[in-house]
């Protein structure tokens, strides 16, 4: 719960200044996605929440350093934050 709270708070902060936080432990992945990516999703495509989560995962999967962090066995607890501002989703994932 603590990591999710921290991730949510930091997602709001990166909507103003987009940079990694100076975390003291664990790892962090951040991303921005324009909301327009989801504009043409139809109900026939399936569960909207699942489609959004797959899109977020695809953003990180495209980056080897991010995937190395997200698939590392070193981190066993995860937090996820998402914040919408100015038609952009700001995403933070933290692990310890």
Backbone as JSON, one array per atom type, in Angstrom:
{
  "sequence": "XXXXXXXXXXXXXXXXXXXXXXXXXXXXXXXXXXXXXXXXXXXXXXXXXXXXXXXXXXXXXXXXXXXXXXXXXXXXXXXXXXXXXXXXXXXXXXXX",
  "N": [[0.81, -1.19, 0.0], [1.96, 1.22, 0.75], [3.88, 1.68, -1.27], [2.23, 1.99, -3.49], [0.84, 4.27, -2.77], [2.99, 6.13, -2.67], [3.77, 5.98, -5.36], [1.5, 6.91, -6.67], [1.4, 9.54, -5.68], [3.8, 10.5, -6.77], [3.29, 10.27, -9.48], [1.6, 12.42, -9.91], [3.41, 14.49, -9.48], [5.25, 14.17, -11.6], [3.72, 15.04, -13.63], [4.11, 17.69, -13.74], [6.91, 18.23, -13.61], [8.83, 16.26, -15.48], [10.69, 13.76, -14.52], [12.87, 11.26, -13.12], [12.41, 10.27, -9.73], [14.36, 10.93, -6.79], [14.91, 8.33, -5.48], [15.66, 6.33, -2.62], [15.83, 3.63, -2.27], [15.21, 0.54, -3.97], [13.5, 0.41, -7.16], [12.39, 2.36, -10.02], [10.06, 3.08, -12.54], [9.01, 5.27, -15.04], [6.53, 6.81, -17.12], [4.86, 8.46, -19.88], [1.73, 8.74, -21.44], [-0.21, 9.69, -24.17], [-3.63, 10.42, -23.93], [-5.16, 10.15, -26.16], [-4.45, 7.83, -27.39], [-6.26, 5.95, -26.61], [-8.66, 6.61, -27.71], [-10.12, 5.42, -29.8], [-10.97, 2.95, -28.93], [-13.19, 0.3, -28.88], [-16.1, -1.23, -27.39], [-16.22, -3.86, -28.27], [-13.61, -4.64, -28.4], [-12.82, -5.62, -26.0], [-12.2, -5.77, -22.42], [-11.81, -2.6, -21.14], [-10.08, -1.64, -19.09], [-8.17, -3.67, -18.98], [-7.07, -3.46, -21.54], [-5.87, -0.92, -21.38], [-3.98, -1.41, -19.35], [-2.38, -3.3, -20.63], [-1.34, -1.74, -22.67], [0.21, 0.08, -21.2], [2.05, -1.72, -20.12], [3.27, -2.53, -22.51], [4.65, -0.2, -23.23], [6.71, -0.13, -21.34], [7.85, -2.59, -21.89], [9.09, -2.18, -24.28], [11.46, -1.08, -23.61], [14.53, -2.16, -22.71], [16.09, -1.64, -20.3], [13.98, -0.91, -18.53], [12.41, -3.25, -18.55], [14.24, -5.06, -17.5], [14.34, -4.19, -14.86], [11.61, -4.53, -14.09], [11.25, -7.26, -14.31], [13.05, -8.34, -12.62], [14.14, -10.48, -10.01], [14.91, -9.39, -7.73], [13.22, -7.46, -6.71], [10.28, -7.53, -4.86], [7.97, -6.4, -4.01], [5.49, -4.18, -5.2], [4.38, -1.0, -6.42], [1.91, 1.07, -7.96], [1.15, 3.94, -9.78], [-1.03, 6.26, -11.29], [-1.87, 9.16, -13.12], [-3.96, 11.57, -14.52], [-3.53, 14.31, -16.55], [-4.0, 17.17, -18.49], [-4.71, 15.72, -20.86], [-2.9, 13.63, -20.81], [-1.63, 10.6, -19.62], [0.15, 9.97, -16.73], [2.51, 7.84, -15.5], [3.7, 5.79, -12.9], [5.73, 3.25, -11.68], [6.87, 1.48, -8.96], [9.29, -0.48, -7.27], [10.38, -2.6, -4.57]],
  "CA": [[0.0, 0.0, 0.0], [2.83, 2.38, 0.82], [4.48, 1.92, -2.59], [1.19, 2.5, -4.38], [0.6, 5.66, -2.36], [4.13, 6.91, -3.15], [3.72, 6.0, -6.83], [0.39, 7.82, -7.05], [1.84, 10.91, -5.4], [4.84, 10.91, -7.7], [2.67, 10.42, -10.81], [1.13, 13.81, -9.97], [4.57, 15.37, -9.57], [5.87, 14.14, -12.93], [2.87, 15.77, -14.58], [4.64, 19.06, -13.75], [8.33, 18.1, -13.99], [8.99, 14.86, -15.84], [12.02, 13.21, -14.23], [12.87, 10.24, -12.08], [12.55, 10.73, -8.36], [15.62, 10.56, -6.13], [14.54, 7.31, -4.52], [16.8, 5.82, -1.86], [15.85, 2.17, -2.34], [14.33, -0.04, -4.97], [13.56, 0.87, -8.55], [11.27, 3.18, -10.47], [9.83, 3.25, -13.97], [8.02, 6.31, -15.3], [6.14, 6.95, -18.53], [3.73, 9.33, -20.23], [0.96, 8.26, -22.59], [-1.32, 10.58, -24.55], [-4.94, 9.78, -23.77], [-5.71, 9.92, -27.5], [-4.19, 6.43, -27.74], [-7.41, 5.12, -26.24], [-9.86, 7.25, -28.23], [-10.9, 4.58, -30.72], [-11.25, 1.63, -28.37], [-14.61, -0.05, -28.92], [-16.45, -2.29, -26.44], [-15.96, -5.18, -28.85], [-12.18, -4.96, -28.24], [-12.63, -6.28, -24.71], [-12.2, -4.99, -21.19], [-11.05, -1.36, -21.31], [-8.99, -1.57, -18.11], [-7.14, -4.62, -19.4], [-6.4, -2.88, -22.71], [-5.0, 0.16, -20.92], [-2.84, -2.0, -18.63], [-1.51, -3.92, -21.64], [-0.65, -0.64, -23.36], [1.23, 0.56, -20.27], [3.08, -2.74, -20.09], [3.98, -2.48, -23.79], [5.57, 0.94, -23.19], [7.89, -0.55, -20.59], [8.45, -3.75, -22.55], [9.91, -1.67, -25.38], [12.71, -0.58, -23.04], [15.24, -3.22, -22.01], [16.37, -1.29, -18.89], [12.75, -1.0, -17.74], [12.01, -4.65, -18.41], [15.17, -5.69, -16.58], [13.87, -3.86, -13.51], [10.29, -5.08, -13.82], [11.29, -8.73, -14.25], [14.09, -8.73, -11.67], [13.7, -11.18, -8.79], [15.38, -8.58, -6.59], [12.1, -6.67, -6.2], [9.16, -8.43, -4.57], [6.78, -5.59, -3.72], [5.32, -3.19, -6.27], [3.35, 0.03, -6.32], [1.55, 1.61, -9.27], [0.41, 5.2, -9.72], [-1.41, 6.84, -12.58], [-2.49, 10.46, -12.95], [-4.35, 12.18, -15.79], [-3.48, 15.78, -16.6], [-3.83, 17.74, -19.83], [-4.83, 14.66, -21.87], [-1.75, 12.72, -20.74], [-1.53, 9.72, -18.45], [1.48, 9.95, -16.13], [2.55, 6.51, -14.88], [4.87, 5.47, -12.07], [5.77, 1.93, -11.07], [8.01, 1.38, -8.05], [9.49, -1.79, -6.65], [11.4, -2.77, -3.53]],
  "C": [[0.86, 1.27, 0.0], [3.43, 2.71, -0.54], [3.45, 2.48, -3.57], [0.88, 3.95, -4.04], [1.73, 6.57, -2.85], [4.11, 7.05, -4.67], [2.63, 6.96, -7.32], [0.77, 9.27, -6.82], [2.87, 11.38, -6.42], [4.31, 11.04, -9.13], [2.13, 11.85, -10.97], [2.3, 14.77, -10.16], [5.19, 15.35, -10.96], [4.98, 14.78, -13.99], [3.31, 17.22, -14.7], [6.09, 19.06, -14.23], [8.59, 16.62, -14.21], [10.44, 14.42, -15.64], [11.87, 12.14, -13.17], [13.05, 10.89, -10.72], [13.92, 10.29, -7.83], [15.3, 9.53, -5.04], [15.79, 6.73, -3.87], [16.91, 4.3, -1.9], [14.91, 1.7, -3.43], [14.53, 0.53, -6.36], [12.31, 1.66, -8.89], [11.24, 3.23, -11.99], [8.76, 4.32, -14.13], [7.74, 6.37, -16.8], [5.0, 7.95, -18.66], [3.05, 8.72, -21.45], [-0.12, 9.27, -22.93], [-2.63, 9.82, -24.5], [-5.57, 9.45, -25.12], [-5.45, 8.48, -27.97], [-5.42, 5.54, -27.53], [-8.72, 5.61, -26.84], [-10.73, 6.34, -29.1], [-11.15, 3.17, -30.21], [-12.76, 1.42, -28.32], [-14.89, -1.16, -27.91], [-16.15, -3.7, -26.97], [-14.49, -5.59, -28.73], [-11.89, -5.67, -26.92], [-12.65, -5.29, -23.56], [-11.27, -3.78, -21.32], [-9.86, -1.29, -20.35], [-7.85, -2.5, -18.49], [-6.37, -4.07, -20.6], [-5.45, -1.76, -22.32], [-3.78, -0.42, -20.21], [-1.87, -2.67, -19.6], [-0.71, -2.86, -22.4], [0.48, -0.09, -22.48], [2.38, -0.45, -20.23], [3.92, -2.72, -21.37], [4.99, -1.33, -23.84], [6.85, 0.54, -22.47], [8.61, -1.73, -21.25], [9.37, -3.31, -23.7], [11.27, -1.17, -24.91], [13.39, -1.69, -22.24], [15.58, -2.85, -20.56], [15.12, -1.36, -18.0], [12.35, -2.45, -17.51], [12.96, -5.4, -17.48], [14.77, -5.42, -15.13], [12.57, -4.57, -13.17], [10.27, -6.61, -13.72], [12.35, -9.24, -13.29], [13.47, -9.44, -10.46], [14.12, -10.42, -7.53], [14.22, -7.83, -5.93], [10.88, -7.57, -6.05], [7.87, -7.69, -4.22], [6.71, -4.46, -4.74], [4.2, -2.2, -5.94], [3.14, 0.65, -7.69], [0.75, 2.89, -9.07], [0.14, 5.71, -11.12], [-2.16, 8.14, -12.32], [-2.76, 11.05, -14.33], [-4.3, 13.69, -15.66], [-3.23, 16.21, -18.04], [-3.78, 16.66, -20.91], [-3.63, 13.73, -21.93], [-1.84, 11.9, -19.48], [-0.08, 9.7, -18.0], [1.53, 8.71, -15.24], [3.84, 6.33, -14.11], [4.69, 4.06, -11.53], [7.04, 1.87, -10.23], [8.08, -0.01, -7.44], [10.56, -1.74, -5.58], [11.62, -4.25, -3.29]]
}
